[in-house]
Amino acid sequence: MEIEEIKEKVRREEYEISFHAEKERYAEKITIPALETAIYNGEILEDYPDDPRGSSCLVLGYSQNRSIHIVCGYTPIKWIRIITVYIPKPPKWIDERIRARGGDKDA
C-alpha cells in the first residue's frame, strides 16, 4: 500500500470504517476529523503485503497532540478499509514507533 493513495482516497471519502475500528475509535475517543487528520499527515510505519486477510499497513499519524495508529486495507472495490484504530501505548508499544517485545502486529 502507498500512503499517498490512502490519503487521496480518504480525501475523496472513498473509505469505510470497520465495526471493530468504530468500537476502538469510540473507546479511544478518536473523532472522525482526528482520524482523517492523522491519515493526512501520516506515514506507513509497517507494511503487511502478505497478510492472509489481504494487503494492509499500519499508518502512524498525529492529531490534537496525540499519536494515532490506523491499520488500513482495501475493500473489494479498492476503497480504503480502516481495520482498526488506536492510541499506541504500553504494554504493546514503547512509543508510537517502537513495538514492545512480544507486541503483536494486530495491536
Number of C-alpha atoms within 10 A of each C-alpha: 16 11 16 14 11 25 21 14 15 19 13 10 12 16 19 17 17 14 12 12 19 19 14 17 20 13 11 13 12 19 13 13 10 17 20 19 18 23 26 19 14 23 20 20 16 14 16 17 13 9 11 8 10 13 14 23 23 24 22 22 23 21 19 10 6 14 18 25 26 26 24 25 25 19 14 9 7 11 17 23 21 22 22 22 27 20 20 21 16 12 12 16 18 14 13 18 13 13 18 14 10 9 14 10 12 8 16
